[in-house]
């Protein structure tokens, strides 16, 4: 019996580990709710940085920035991870107001 | 089910002549149960996402908003490279001795993929291409996880060659 249980356990682990991950833009409103303070045209760079701190990656002289995020109990936390669970992409206008943002769920690797 | 003898399994396959490797593998795995494992993909970029990247209209901000940070950024962000890897299915050999069970080895084919995107000085995509590496057989000991292949050699060379190509219709 023990042998059978062991074999079943191993088989289950095998099947569960054979999962896939693809890069996806998060569109679920429930998931995005935690980042509701990011209102396009209404929030400034200073306000965003006040909530999230300095961005992890900068593009186009700071017009586009990204934050590495992890989800903890329905809340997002900024992490320093190089392979984050989520990447928040924030695009600012020339006057430093928020133009648009997106949340990308991904597992990058090197 | 017999217990596998693991004490010689740490021998690296690269150091063994090919025949010796297969003989050693046969001895090691002889008493194990082979379990087929389905293929998996990590960090994959969907065909739909690739189709959305339109030269002449898609901007750098659009690409980042869709795909997040790239694995590689070329000078002045003139190009991004996104990478992912795929297992095309594998076989895990497991042992189940009295009171213990565990993987001895997993072998299968793995491959790397890259999406290279080139931008013009205005930050708009000029061209994009998905590049695939050749599938390679890979074996990992004492694990059911396929090893993550290094995408930094042949694939990187192919990506570089593509990025270095002069544009077909220069302005």
Interface residues (C-beta under 8 A of the other chain):
Chain A: X2 X3 X6 X7 X9 X10 X11 X13 X14 X15 X17 X18 X19 X20 X21 X22 X23 X24 X25 X57 X59 X60 X63 X64 X66 X87 X89 X91 X100 X101 X102 X104 X106 X107 X108 X109 X110
Chain B: X1 X33 X35 X37 X38 X39 X40 X41 X42 X43 X44 X45 X46 X49 X60 X61 X64 X65 X66 X67 X68 X69 X71 X77 X82 X83 X84 X85 X92 X94 X96 X98 X99 X100 X101 X102 X103 X123 X144 X145 X148 X151
